């Protein structure tokens, strides 16, 4: 079940974070609300990006936000030509389910 509104992904390079922000539908733009419904933290390195953590608060889980967020993150990183290190278990699972991103992933050091 999707929430009414528009989900946008915002990249904050200074914080090394991507956020999923839901803007609720409103007939009056002044009354529109923006809610952070999830985020992905990362560490940027010269040739790769280490994806460390994906968080979706329980109140917003099960609505597809994590998948949409991770897809946007991977698409954005692909454009830079960098590889990814999927430390986050959700990102690992997402790549297993979406093999078109497998070429970006490097093994996670143990």
C-alpha positions, 0 to 999 in steps of 0.5 A: 500500500503506497502513501499518497504523495510524491517520494523524492530522493535527496543526496547530501554529499556533506553528510554522506547520506541519501534520504527518501522524502515523502511530500504528502498531497495537498491542495494547498502547497503551503500545507504540504508536509515533507517526511523523511521516510528513510535513508542510506548512509555511505562512505565515499572512497576514491574508486568506490562507495561503501553502503553501510546502512539502510534505515526505514522507520517501522511506521513506513516499512513494507511500502516499498520505500527501501527498494525505491531508495536503494535503486535511486542510490545505485543509479546515482552511483553508477553515473559516477563510474564508482563501484559499491561495497554493499556492507548493508544487508538490505543492499546485498539482498537488493542486488541479489534480487536485481542482478542488473546492479551486480556488476557494480558490487565488489566483495565485502571484506571479512 
